[in-house]
């Protein structure tokens, strides 16, 4: 019998290094890539121009202020893994304090952001979007600074992209990821 897709099932899967993705046919599939993409905080690289933009105050940064809007913007693409079931369960996790959004506002409007799941000292980044140049990158910089300042030790990005590699993301073997995840889960960190 198929287990229902619930908040508790998803949190249990994340704790084992597994995450869900919805597919166009409505099914949910589970993944644990090898290698796994992460950010080592001490190797996080911000190009000078981007750091100037971040420090300029061009974007107003907020946390958990526009959860539904961030998810909808992340899903607004030709093919998305953010199905209705994903939206529903991640919103339940958000309401329970496990899923969070970071928002970048420009001239009072939502310009970009990201969302992910936090358990212990691990944050699993799920998706990002931008409507204004650099808004998603600024959101990622803000996320890394927030995680570091709150004692988090793992930022999981799941799969490598060209965009993430320019900021210092690295690939590690699944077994190394699981070791780091196990250590992170025992920490008592608060994202919000």
C-alpha positions as CSV (number, residue, x, y, z in Angstrom):
1,X,0.0,0.0,0.0
2,X,1.3,3.5,-0.9
3,X,2.2,5.7,2.1
4,X,0.3,9.0,2.0
5,X,2.4,12.1,1.1
6,X,2.6,14.0,4.4
7,X,4.7,16.5,6.3
8,X,6.0,13.7,8.7
9,X,7.0,11.5,5.7
10,X,8.9,14.3,4.0
11,X,10.7,15.3,7.2
12,X,11.7,11.7,7.9
13,X,13.0,11.4,4.3
14,X,15.1,14.6,4.6
15,X,16.6,13.2,7.8
16,X,17.8,10.3,5.7
17,X,19.2,12.4,2.9
18,X,16.2,11.9,0.6
19,X,13.9,14.5,-0.9
20,X,10.8,14.5,-3.0
21,X,10.1,16.1,-6.4
22,X,6.7,16.3,-8.1
23,X,6.5,15.3,-11.8
24,X,4.3,16.5,-14.6
25,X,2.2,13.3,-14.4
26,X,1.3,14.2,-10.8
27,X,3.5,11.5,-9.2
28,X,6.0,12.2,-6.4
29,X,9.4,10.6,-6.8
30,X,12.2,10.4,-4.2
31,X,15.9,11.3,-4.8
32,X,19.2,11.0,-3.0
33,X,21.8,12.1,-5.6
34,X,25.4,10.9,-5.6
35,X,27.3,13.1,-5.7
36,X,25.4,15.7,-3.7
37,X,25.7,19.5,-4.1
38,X,26.4,21.5,-1.0
39,X,27.9,24.8,0.1
40,X,30.8,24.8,2.5
41,X,30.3,28.1,4.3
42,X,34.1,28.8,4.4
43,X,34.3,28.3,0.6
44,X,31.2,30.3,-0.3
45,X,32.3,32.8,-3.0
46,X,30.6,36.1,-3.7
47,X,32.0,38.1,-6.6
48,X,33.0,41.7,-5.7
49,X,30.3,43.3,-7.9
50,X,27.6,41.1,-6.3
51,X,28.8,41.8,-2.8
52,X,28.7,45.6,-3.5
53,X,25.1,45.1,-4.6
54,X,24.3,43.1,-1.5
55,X,25.8,45.7,0.8
56,X,24.3,48.7,-1.1
57,X,20.9,48.1,0.4
58,X,19.2,48.0,-3.0
59,X,17.2,45.0,-1.8
60,X,15.2,44.8,1.4
61,X,15.6,41.3,2.8
62,X,12.9,39.5,4.8
63,X,12.3,36.0,6.0
64,X,8.9,34.1,5.9
65,X,7.0,37.2,4.8
66,X,5.7,35.9,1.5
67,X,5.8,32.1,1.7
68,X,3.0,31.4,-0.9
69,X,4.2,34.0,-3.3
70,X,7.8,32.6,-3.2
71,X,6.5,29.0,-3.9
72,X,4.3,30.2,-6.7
73,X,7.2,32.2,-8.3
74,X,9.5,29.2,-8.0
75,X,6.9,27.0,-9.7
76,X,6.3,29.5,-12.5
77,X,8.3,27.8,-15.2
78,X,7.6,25.4,-18.1
79,X,8.3,22.3,-16.1
80,X,8.1,22.3,-12.3
81,X,8.5,19.9,-9.4
82,X,6.3,22.1,-7.2
83,X,3.0,20.2,-7.8
84,X,-0.1,20.8,-5.8
85,X,0.9,18.1,-3.3
86,X,4.4,19.6,-2.9
87,X,2.8,23.0,-2.4
88,X,0.4,21.6,0.2
89,X,2.9,19.6,2.2
90,X,5.6,22.2,2.2
91,X,3.1,24.8,3.4
92,X,2.2,22.5,6.3
93,X,6.0,22.2,7.0
94,X,6.2,26.0,6.8
95,X,3.3,26.4,9.3
96,X,5.0,23.9,11.6
97,X,8.3,25.9,11.5
98,X,10.4,23.6,9.3
99,X,10.1,25.3,5.9
100,X,11.2,28.8,5.3
101,X,11.4,31.5,2.6
102,X,13.9,34.3,2.1
103,X,12.6,37.3,0.1
104,X,14.4,40.1,-1.6
105,X,12.2,43.2,-2.2
106,X,13.0,45.9,-4.7
107,X,11.1,49.2,-4.6
108,X,8.5,47.5,-2.3
109,X,7.9,44.6,-4.6
110,X,8.9,41.0,-4.3
111,X,11.9,40.7,-6.6
112,X,13.4,37.3,-5.9
113,X,13.8,34.7,-3.2
114,X,14.2,31.1,-2.3
115,X,12.8,28.5,0.0
116,X,14.0,25.4,1.8
117,X,13.7,23.1,4.8
118,X,15.6,23.4,8.1
119,X,16.1,20.5,10.5
120,X,18.6,20.8,13.3
121,X,21.7,22.5,11.8
122,X,20.9,21.5,8.2
123,X,19.1,23.7,5.6
124,X,18.0,22.0,2.4
125,X,17.6,24.5,-0.3
126,X,14.8,23.7,-2.7
127,X,14.3,26.4,-5.3
128,X,14.9,30.1,-6.1
129,X,13.6,32.7,-8.5
130,X,14.2,36.3,-9.5
131,X,12.2,39.0,-11.3
132,X,15.0,41.5,-10.9
133,X,18.6,40.9,-11.8
134,X,20.7,39.4,-8.9
135,X,17.7,39.1,-6.5
136,X,18.0,35.3,-6.2
137,X,21.8,35.6,-5.7
138,X,21.3,38.3,-3.0
139,X,18.8,35.9,-1.3
140,X,21.3,33.2,-1.3
141,X,24.0,35.4,0.2
142,X,21.5,36.5,2.9
143,X,20.6,32.8,3.5
144,X,24.3,31.8,4.0
145,X,24.9,34.7,6.4
146,X,21.8,33.8,8.4
147,X,22.7,30.2,8.6
148,X,26.3,30.9,9.7
149,X,25.2,33.4,12.4
150,X,22.7,30.8,13.8
151,X,25.1,27.9,14.0
152,X,23.9,25.9,11.0
153,X,26.6,23.6,9.5
154,X,25.1,22.2,6.3
155,X,23.5,23.9,3.3
156,X,22.3,21.3,0.9
157,X,21.6,22.4,-2.7
158,X,20.9,18.9,-4.0
159,X,22.1,19.2,-7.6
160,X,24.9,21.3,-9.1
161,X,24.0,24.1,-11.6
162,X,26.3,26.6,-13.4
163,X,24.7,29.3,-11.2
164,X,25.6,27.6,-8.0
165,X,29.1,26.6,-9.1
166,X,29.9,30.3,-9.6
167,X,29.2,30.9,-5.9
168,X,31.4,28.1,-4.7
169,X,29.0,25.1,-4.5
170,X,30.8,21.7,-4.4
171,X,29.9,18.1,-5.0
172,X,30.6,15.5,-2.4
173,X,29.9,11.8,-2.3
174,X,26.6,10.7,-0.9
175,X,28.2,8.9,2.1
176,X,30.1,12.1,3.0
177,X,26.8,14.0,2.7
178,X,25.1,11.6,5.0
179,X,27.9,11.9,7.6
180,X,27.5,15.7,7.5
181,X,23.7,15.5,7.7
182,X,23.9,13.1,10.7
183,X,26.1,15.6,12.6
184,X,23.9,18.5,11.6
185,X,20.6,16.9,12.7
186,X,21.8,16.8,16.3
187,X,22.3,20.6,16.5
188,X,19.6,22.8,18.0
189,X,19.5,25.7,15.5
190,X,16.6,28.1,14.9
191,X,16.2,29.6,11.4
192,X,13.4,32.1,12.3
